[in-house]
């Protein structure tokens, strides 16, 4: 009976370890996605500002026709 309880405890601890590892990986993935979203958002906002600035210029100035 004691060996069976020890086996169940081992299985329970393995299951807990797998769940803990899975949760840790999910949290890490979420942090990475947040970082990438911040970087992409920052880049996109700068690009949109650039495009808005370019759109405000006359066509001759944009293509540099003299």
Biopython code that builds the backbone (N, CA, C, O; Angstrom):
import numpy as np
from Bio.PDB.StructureBuilder import StructureBuilder

atoms = [
    (1, "UNK", "N", (0.829, -1.188, 0.000)),
    (1, "UNK", "CA", (0.000, 0.000, 0.000)),
    (1, "UNK", "C", (0.872, 1.249, 0.000)),
    (1, "UNK", "O", (0.549, 2.248, -0.643)),
    (2, "UNK", "N", (1.962, 1.179, 0.718)),
    (2, "UNK", "CA", (2.865, 2.324, 0.818)),
    (2, "UNK", "C", (3.519, 2.614, -0.533)),
    (2, "UNK", "O", (3.711, 3.774, -0.900)),
    (3, "UNK", "N", (3.864, 1.540, -1.279)),
    (3, "UNK", "CA", (4.479, 1.715, -2.598)),
    (3, "UNK", "C", (3.486, 2.333, -3.578)),
    (3, "UNK", "O", (3.857, 3.155, -4.416)),
    (4, "UNK", "N", (2.234, 1.934, -3.464)),
    (4, "UNK", "CA", (1.196, 2.473, -4.352)),
    (4, "UNK", "C", (0.998, 3.970, -4.095)),
    (4, "UNK", "O", (0.858, 4.758, -5.030)),
    (5, "UNK", "N", (0.988, 4.342, -2.832)),
    (5, "UNK", "CA", (0.833, 5.761, -2.480)),
    (5, "UNK", "C", (2.024, 6.560, -2.997)),
    (5, "UNK", "O", (1.873, 7.688, -3.466)),
    (6, "UNK", "N", (3.198, 5.967, -2.907)),
    (6, "UNK", "CA", (4.395, 6.649, -3.391)),
    (6, "UNK", "C", (4.327, 6.818, -4.916)),
    (6, "UNK", "O", (4.733, 7.851, -5.448)),
    (7, "UNK", "N", (3.810, 5.797, -5.614)),
    (7, "UNK", "CA", (3.649, 5.883, -7.070)),
    (7, "UNK", "C", (2.655, 6.961, -7.464)),
    (7, "UNK", "O", (2.875, 7.691, -8.430)),
    (8, "UNK", "N", (1.562, 7.063, -6.718)),
    (8, "UNK", "CA", (0.554, 8.095, -6.984)),
    (8, "UNK", "C", (1.141, 9.478, -6.726)),
    (8, "UNK", "O", (0.888, 10.416, -7.482)),
    (9, "UNK", "N", (1.921, 9.602, -5.662)),
    (9, "UNK", "CA", (2.566, 10.884, -5.364)),
    (9, "UNK", "C", (3.536, 11.285, -6.482)),
    (9, "UNK", "O", (3.629, 12.456, -6.852)),
    (10, "UNK", "N", (4.255, 10.291, -7.010)),
    (10, "UNK", "CA", (5.196, 10.564, -8.094)),
    (10, "UNK", "C", (4.453, 11.031, -9.344)),
    (10, "UNK", "O", (4.868, 11.986, -10.000)),
    (11, "UNK", "N", (3.354, 10.350, -9.668)),
    (11, "UNK", "CA", (2.555, 10.735, -10.836)),
    (11, "UNK", "C", (1.964, 12.124, -10.633)),
    (11, "UNK", "O", (1.963, 12.943, -11.552)),
    (12, "UNK", "N", (1.466, 12.386, -9.437)),
    (12, "UNK", "CA", (0.892, 13.703, -9.140)),
    (12, "UNK", "C", (1.939, 14.800, -9.267)),
    (12, "UNK", "O", (1.657, 15.871, -9.806)),
    (13, "UNK", "N", (3.136, 14.542, -8.778)),
    (13, "UNK", "CA", (4.181, 15.561, -8.873)),
    (13, "UNK", "C", (4.622, 15.763, -10.322)),
    (13, "UNK", "O", (4.956, 16.883, -10.710)),
    (14, "UNK", "N", (4.627, 14.701, -11.125)),
    (14, "UNK", "CA", (4.960, 14.842, -12.543)),
    (14, "UNK", "C", (3.903, 15.663, -13.278)),
    (14, "UNK", "O", (4.229, 16.519, -14.100)),
    (15, "UNK", "N", (2.630, 15.393, -12.972)),
    (15, "UNK", "CA", (1.542, 16.158, -13.591)),
    (15, "UNK", "C", (1.640, 17.623, -13.189)),
    (15, "UNK", "O", (1.476, 18.511, -14.026)),
    (16, "UNK", "N", (1.904, 17.876, -11.922)),
    (16, "UNK", "CA", (2.041, 19.257, -11.451)),
    (16, "UNK", "C", (3.217, 19.947, -12.140)),
    (16, "UNK", "O", (3.124, 21.119, -12.504)),
    (17, "UNK", "N", (4.310, 19.227, -12.317)),
    (17, "UNK", "CA", (5.478, 19.790, -12.995)),
    (17, "UNK", "C", (5.157, 20.141, -14.445)),
    (17, "UNK", "O", (5.565, 21.194, -14.936)),
    (18, "UNK", "N", (4.427, 19.262, -15.131)),
    (18, "UNK", "CA", (4.044, 19.521, -16.521)),
    (18, "UNK", "C", (3.153, 20.755, -16.605)),
    (18, "UNK", "O", (3.350, 21.603, -17.475)),
    (19, "UNK", "N", (2.173, 20.861, -15.705)),
    (19, "UNK", "CA", (1.294, 22.030, -15.707)),
    (19, "UNK", "C", (2.067, 23.307, -15.398)),
    (19, "UNK", "O", (1.855, 24.333, -16.044)),
    (20, "UNK", "N", (2.952, 23.250, -14.427)),
    (20, "UNK", "CA", (3.761, 24.428, -14.089)),
    (20, "UNK", "C", (4.622, 24.865, -15.273)),
    (20, "UNK", "O", (4.733, 26.054, -15.571)),
    (21, "UNK", "N", (5.223, 23.891, -15.935)),
    (21, "UNK", "CA", (6.054, 24.194, -17.096)),
    (21, "UNK", "C", (5.215, 24.787, -18.222)),
    (21, "UNK", "O", (5.626, 25.748, -18.872)),
    (22, "UNK", "N", (4.036, 24.207, -18.449)),
    (22, "UNK", "CA", (3.150, 24.719, -19.501)),
    (22, "UNK", "C", (2.733, 26.152, -19.218)),
    (22, "UNK", "O", (2.731, 26.991, -20.119)),
    (23, "UNK", "N", (2.382, 26.435, -17.981)),
    (23, "UNK", "CA", (1.968, 27.788, -17.611)),
    (23, "UNK", "C", (3.134, 28.756, -17.761)),
    (23, "UNK", "O", (2.955, 29.880, -18.230)),
    (24, "UNK", "N", (4.319, 28.326, -17.367)),
    (24, "UNK", "CA", (5.500, 29.191, -17.513)),
    (24, "UNK", "C", (5.776, 29.508, -18.979)),
    (24, "UNK", "O", (6.108, 30.643, -19.321)),
    (25, "UNK", "N", (5.641, 28.517, -19.830)),
    (25, "UNK", "CA", (5.859, 28.728, -21.262)),
    (25, "UNK", "C", (4.807, 29.675, -21.828)),
    (25, "UNK", "O", (5.132, 30.553, -22.628)),
    (26, "UNK", "N", (3.548, 29.506, -21.423)),
    (26, "UNK", "CA", (2.489, 30.398, -21.898)),
    (26, "UNK", "C", (2.729, 31.838, -21.461)),
    (26, "UNK", "O", (2.515, 32.769, -22.237)),
    (27, "UNK", "N", (3.170, 32.021, -20.231)),
    (27, "UNK", "CA", (3.465, 33.372, -19.735)),
    (27, "UNK", "C", (4.624, 33.980, -20.523)),
    (27, "UNK", "O", (4.581, 35.156, -20.884)),
    (28, "UNK", "N", (5.648, 33.190, -20.788)),
    (28, "UNK", "CA", (6.787, 33.673, -21.570)),
    (28, "UNK", "C", (6.357, 34.063, -22.984)),
    (28, "UNK", "O", (6.785, 35.093, -23.503)),
    (29, "UNK", "N", (5.510, 33.236, -23.606)),
    (29, "UNK", "CA", (5.012, 33.557, -24.944)),
    (29, "UNK", "C", (4.205, 34.848, -24.933)),
    (29, "UNK", "O", (4.318, 35.662, -25.850)),
    (30, "UNK", "N", (3.394, 35.036, -23.901)),
    (30, "UNK", "CA", (2.591, 36.257, -23.802)),
    (30, "UNK", "C", (3.487, 37.483, -23.670)),
    (30, "UNK", "O", (3.225, 38.515, -24.288)),
    (31, "UNK", "N", (4.534, 37.375, -22.876)),
    (31, "UNK", "CA", (5.456, 38.506, -22.714)),
    (31, "UNK", "C", (6.172, 38.826, -24.021)),
    (31, "UNK", "O", (6.347, 39.993, -24.371)),
    (32, "UNK", "N", (6.581, 37.790, -24.737)),
    (32, "UNK", "CA", (7.251, 37.995, -26.021)),
    (32, "UNK", "C", (6.298, 38.662, -27.013)),
    (32, "UNK", "O", (6.693, 39.576, -27.736)),
    (33, "UNK", "N", (5.042, 38.204, -27.048)),
    (33, "UNK", "CA", (4.065, 38.805, -27.956)),
    (33, "UNK", "C", (3.808, 40.268, -27.606)),
    (33, "UNK", "O", (3.685, 41.103, -28.502)),
    (34, "UNK", "N", (3.726, 40.584, -26.323)),
    (34, "UNK", "CA", (3.536, 41.978, -25.922)),
    (34, "UNK", "C", (4.708, 42.848, -26.374)),
    (34, "UNK", "O", (4.516, 43.960, -26.865)),
    (35, "UNK", "N", (5.915, 42.329, -26.204)),
    (35, "UNK", "CA", (7.098, 43.075, -26.634)),
    (35, "UNK", "C", (7.086, 43.297, -28.145)),
    (35, "UNK", "O", (7.358, 44.401, -28.617)),
    (36, "UNK", "N", (6.772, 42.248, -28.897)),
    (36, "UNK", "CA", (6.725, 42.375, -30.355)),
    (36, "UNK", "C", (5.627, 43.339, -30.789)),
    (36, "UNK", "O", (5.814, 44.113, -31.728)),
    (37, "UNK", "N", (4.481, 43.295, -30.109)),
    (37, "UNK", "CA", (3.394, 44.219, -30.444)),
    (37, "UNK", "C", (3.795, 45.659, -30.173)),
    (37, "UNK", "O", (3.464, 46.556, -30.949)),
    (38, "UNK", "N", (4.505, 45.884, -29.079)),
    (38, "UNK", "CA", (4.971, 47.243, -28.776)),
    (38, "UNK", "C", (5.942, 47.735, -29.839)),
    (38, "UNK", "O", (5.851, 48.871, -30.304)),
    (39, "UNK", "N", (6.874, 46.864, -30.216)),
    (39, "UNK", "CA", (7.849, 47.256, -31.238)),
    (39, "UNK", "C", (7.172, 47.522, -32.577)),
    (39, "UNK", "O", (7.458, 48.520, -33.238)),
    (40, "UNK", "N", (6.275, 46.624, -32.972)),
    (40, "UNK", "CA", (5.577, 46.798, -34.250)),
    (40, "UNK", "C", (4.687, 48.033, -34.209)),
    (40, "UNK", "O", (4.621, 48.778, -35.187)),
    (41, "UNK", "N", (4.007, 48.260, -33.097)),
    (41, "UNK", "CA", (3.148, 49.436, -32.966)),
    (41, "UNK", "C", (3.943, 50.719, -33.043)),
    (41, "UNK", "O", (3.514, 51.684, -33.674)),
    (42, "UNK", "N", (5.099, 50.736, -32.406)),
    (42, "UNK", "CA", (5.963, 51.915, -32.440)),
    (42, "UNK", "C", (6.437, 52.181, -33.865)),
    (42, "UNK", "O", (6.394, 53.315, -34.341)),
    (43, "UNK", "N", (6.886, 51.137, -34.533)),
    (43, "UNK", "CA", (7.351, 51.282, -35.905)),
    (43, "UNK", "C", (6.215, 51.735, -36.815)),
    (43, "UNK", "O", (6.403, 52.617, -37.653)),
    (44, "UNK", "N", (5.026, 51.130, -36.651)),
    (44, "UNK", "CA", (3.897, 51.491, -37.507)),
    (44, "UNK", "C", (3.461, 52.936, -37.299)),
    (44, "UNK", "O", (3.129, 53.631, -38.260)),
    (45, "UNK", "N", (3.461, 53.390, -36.051)),
    (45, "UNK", "CA", (3.046, 54.773, -35.805)),
    (45, "UNK", "C", (4.029, 55.754, -36.446)),
    (45, "UNK", "O", (3.617, 56.779, -36.989)),
    (46, "UNK", "N", (5.324, 55.445, -36.385)),
    (46, "UNK", "CA", (6.319, 56.307, -37.037)),
    (46, "UNK", "C", (6.150, 56.281, -38.556)),
    (46, "UNK", "O", (6.290, 57.309, -39.218)),
    (47, "UNK", "N", (5.852, 55.112, -39.100)),
    (47, "UNK", "CA", (5.649, 54.979, -40.544)),
    (47, "UNK", "C", (4.406, 55.753, -40.992)),
    (47, "UNK", "O", (4.423, 56.410, -42.032)),
    (48, "UNK", "N", (3.332, 55.673, -40.206)),
    (48, "UNK", "CA", (2.109, 56.417, -40.533)),
    (48, "UNK", "C", (2.372, 57.917, -40.474)),
    (48, "UNK", "O", (1.905, 58.660, -41.337)),
    (49, "UNK", "N", (3.117, 58.371, -39.465)),
    (49, "UNK", "CA", (3.471, 59.794, -39.391)),
    (49, "UNK", "C", (4.270, 60.220, -40.622)),
    (49, "UNK", "O", (4.046, 61.298, -41.174)),
    (50, "UNK", "N", (5.197, 59.371, -41.045)),
    (50, "UNK", "CA", (5.985, 59.665, -42.245)),
    (50, "UNK", "C", (5.081, 59.767, -43.471)),
    (50, "UNK", "O", (5.210, 60.692, -44.273)),
    (51, "UNK", "N", (4.156, 58.799, -43.610)),
    (51, "UNK", "CA", (3.255, 58.819, -44.765)),
    (51, "UNK", "C", (2.345, 60.039, -44.747)),
    (51, "UNK", "O", (2.081, 60.637, -45.790)),
    (52, "UNK", "N", (1.866, 60.408, -43.559)),
    (52, "UNK", "CA", (1.018, 61.594, -43.462)),
    (52, "UNK", "C", (1.803, 62.846, -43.852)),
    (52, "UNK", "O", (1.268, 63.740, -44.506)),
    (53, "UNK", "N", (3.054, 62.904, -43.454)),
    (53, "UNK", "CA", (3.905, 64.034, -43.830)),
    (53, "UNK", "C", (4.138, 64.084, -45.329)),
    (53, "UNK", "O", (4.117, 65.155, -45.936)),
    (54, "UNK", "N", (4.361, 62.910, -45.926)),
    (54, "UNK", "CA", (4.582, 62.844, -47.370)),
    (54, "UNK", "C", (3.313, 63.202, -48.126)),
    (54, "UNK", "O", (3.376, 63.853, -49.169)),
    (55, "UNK", "N", (2.167, 62.786, -47.615)),
    (55, "UNK", "CA", (0.903, 63.057, -48.303)),
    (55, "UNK", "C", (0.583, 64.546, -48.297)),
    (55, "UNK", "O", (-0.125, 65.032, -49.178)),
    (56, "UNK", "N", (1.100, 65.271, -47.311)),
    (56, "UNK", "CA", (0.841, 66.700, -47.231)),
    (56, "UNK", "C", (1.681, 67.522, -48.194)),
    (56, "UNK", "O", (1.372, 68.689, -48.435)),
    (57, "UNK", "N", (2.729, 66.942, -48.747)),
    (57, "UNK", "CA", (3.608, 67.672, -49.662)),
    (57, "UNK", "C", (2.995, 67.689, -51.066)),
    (57, "UNK", "O", (2.284, 66.759, -51.445)),
    (58, "UNK", "N", (3.264, 68.723, -51.816)),
    (58, "UNK", "CA", (2.815, 68.721, -53.214)),
    (58, "UNK", "C", (3.517, 67.615, -53.998)),
    (58, "UNK", "O", (4.614, 67.183, -53.643)),
    (59, "UNK", "N", (2.870, 67.171, -55.061)),
    (59, "UNK", "CA", (3.417, 66.069, -55.863)),
    (59, "UNK", "C", (4.785, 66.437, -56.432)),
    (59, "UNK", "O", (5.686, 65.598, -56.449)),
    (60, "UNK", "N", (4.955, 67.653, -56.891)),
    (60, "UNK", "CA", (6.243, 68.073, -57.464)),
    (60, "UNK", "C", (7.370, 67.942, -56.446)),
    (60, "UNK", "O", (8.492, 67.566, -56.786)),
    (61, "UNK", "N", (7.054, 68.256, -55.199)),
    (61, "UNK", "CA", (8.077, 68.171, -54.151)),
    (61, "UNK", "C", (8.398, 66.714, -53.831)),
    (61, "UNK", "O", (9.546, 66.371, -53.548)),
    (62, "UNK", "N", (7.365, 65.852, -53.878)),
    (62, "UNK", "CA", (7.587, 64.435, -53.566)),
    (62, "UNK", "C", (8.459, 63.753, -54.608)),
    (62, "UNK", "O", (9.344, 62.969, -54.264)),
    (63, "UNK", "N", (8.213, 64.047, -55.883)),
    (63, "UNK", "CA", (8.996, 63.404, -56.939)),
    (63, "UNK", "C", (10.201, 64.228, -57.350)),
    (63, "UNK", "O", (10.984, 63.808, -58.202)),
    (64, "UNK", "N", (10.354, 65.399, -56.747)),
    (64, "UNK", "CA", (11.502, 66.281, -56.968)),
    (64, "UNK", "C", (11.635, 66.692, -58.436)),
    (64, "UNK", "O", (12.710, 66.612, -59.031)),
    (65, "UNK", "N", (10.521, 67.130, -58.991)),
    (65, "UNK", "CA", (10.524, 67.639, -60.366)),
    (65, "UNK", "C", (10.849, 69.123, -60.311)),
    (65, "UNK", "O", (10.306, 69.853, -59.482)),
    (66, "UNK", "N", (11.728, 69.565, -61.189)),
    (66, "UNK", "CA", (12.095, 70.991, -61.215)),
    (66, "UNK", "C", (11.698, 71.616, -62.517)),
    (66, "UNK", "O", (11.925, 72.808, -62.724)),
]
sb = StructureBuilder()
sb.init_structure("model")
sb.init_model(0)
sb.init_chain("A")
sb.init_seg("    ")
for serial, (resi, resn, name, xyz) in enumerate(atoms, 1):
    if name == "N":
        sb.init_residue(resn, " ", resi, " ")
    sb.init_atom(name, np.array(xyz, "f"), 0.0, 1.0, " ", f" {name:<3s}", serial, name[0])
structure = sb.get_structure()
